[in-house]
Amino acid sequence: MMVSGQRQDQPPPDYFPLKLDQGGAGDPKRYAFLVSGTEGKRISAQTQILGVFLKHKAKIVSHWGYQNEAGHEFVMCLNCDMEFADITPDGLVLELRLLKSVQNTRSIQMKTRLFDGFFFPLTFLDNRALVLDSQLTFLIEHQLKTSELKQVLVEVGRIYVLDIVRQIREKLPHGTTESVLRENVLDYFMAAGFGRFSVLENDERSAQVIIRDPPLSERGEASGNHFIHGIVVGLIESFQGREVSVVEDLYDAKTARLFIALLDKKNLQSEGNPIGQTKSRALQEVDKVISSIEGTEKSQIPALAVNSSVTLNQVLKTYENEGWVGGKIGYVPEPKESHQIVVKYYDEPVTGERTSDSHPPVQIKQAHSIAAVPEAVKPVEKISSELPTEKPRKKYDMKDEELASALKSALREDDDYFEQSDYLE
C-alpha cells in the first residue's frame, strides 16, 4: 500500500523543516489571516474558525498558532489561497469577527511579501530569541584566528548549555527523572536548529557525541565549529558531571552526521594529549633506530603543537613539511649545514706503487655522523701521495637492512670508484 507518494522501500522522515517564511512572493491570490480569541469550555473556538474557512472553500496553505499557559487565550495565523473561495478576504474577516470566541481578526495580501509579520518577537523558553543563518557561526569561527580566541568560543557554547539545562529543569515538574530532563534538553537544541544530538555512553575517560543534520558551512562542512564543540562539552558536563575536551571531530556528508570524540580533562592533564603522545611515541621509536645506526647524535623530530585540537591531518602535514613523508619515513631530514669529508676507497689489492692520481679522493656529504660509515670506509685527514704496497679489499656482509639503508643514503650512488654491489647484499 502506497502512502502519500512515499515509496514502500523508504521509511518516512521523522521530522520536517519549520518554515518561518511564506515561500515565494508574487501570488495575488494568497492572503494571511490573523485571528485571536478565547477558547470555550465545551466547543473549540479554533475548530469553529477552521470551519468558516472550509465552508467558503478557502484553501489553507499553512497555519500556525499557540495558546497561553492557562489555555484560555489563543492566536492563530492561516495562510490561504483564495482563488476558488466564494467570499472576499474582507468578507471572511467580517464573518470571523461575528464569532463569539473571536476577539480580533485582520488579513494582508501576500503578493509582495515573504513574511506576514504577525508574530513578533520570537520566544524560546519564554526568552526572546533571534533567528540567524547557521553559517554565521562559521563566519565567527573564520574571524577568530588564534587558538585562544577559539577556546573562548568553546566556553561560550558551554555556558550557553548549562543555562539552558537550568531553565528546562525549572520548567519541568518536581521529581522529573534525569533521563526525561536529558530528552527535553536534546529536543531543545534540535528545535533551535543545531541538529539531533545523541550522547553515547563510553568509558569514564572518554565520550562520543553524534549530531545528525548539524549546521553546515558554505562549503558543506560541519567539522571545526568550536561553538558546537562548546555545546557538546556542556552537554557532557550537565549529563555526566565530567569536564571534557574535544579531541577530534569528523563529518560524514553521506549520512549527514557529525562525530565528535572527547576525553576527560583529568586524563589530558595527567597523561598529556593522547594524540600528541601517540605521535611522539612513534617518533621516539624512529629516533632510536636512527640513533643506533648513526651513533649518539640525536635526530631532529618534527615539532608538533601538542594541544587538544590537533588533528591527524595537521600531524601528517607537519611530517610532510619537514620531510618525513614521501619516502623519507624513518630518516631524519638532512641538516641545513653539512660538512664535507674525504674518503679513500680501494677497489682491489694494490701490489705496486701508485700515485694519488690513480684513485682521486671521493667527497661526500656527511648525513649526520661519521659513525654511519663502516670501519673499512674511514675518512682520513690527509691523503698521502704514496699508497701501501699491498692492502686487500675487505668485503662486508651487511645483513642489517637499517645499516645498509643508512650507508646507501650517505654515499653517492654515481661514484665510479665505489661499487655498492661489492659491499651490500
Secondary structure as UniProt FT lines:
FT   TURN            4..5
FT   TURN            8..9
FT   TURN            28..29
FT   STRAND          30..38
FT   HELIX           45..55
FT   TURN            56..57
FT   STRAND          59..67
FT   TURN            69..70
FT   STRAND          73..81
FT   TURN            83..84
FT   HELIX           89..97
FT   TURN            100..101
FT   STRAND          102..109
FT   TURN            111..112
FT   STRAND          123..124
FT   TURN            125..126
FT   STRAND          127..128
FT   HELIX           135..143
FT   HELIX           147..171
FT   TURN            174..175
FT   HELIX           178..191
FT   TURN            192..193
FT   STRAND          196..200
FT   TURN            204..205
FT   STRAND          206..212
FT   TURN            218..219
FT   TURN            223..224
FT   HELIX           226..240
FT   STRAND          244..252
FT   TURN            253..256
FT   STRAND          257..264
FT   HELIX           265..271
FT   HELIX           274..294
FT   TURN            308..309
FT   HELIX           312..321
FT   TURN            322..323
FT   TURN            329..330
FT   STRAND          340..343
FT   TURN            356..358
FT   STRAND          362..365
FT   HELIX           370..372
FT   HELIX           375..377
FT   HELIX           401..410
FT   TURN            413..414
FT   TURN            416..417
FT   HELIX           420..423
//
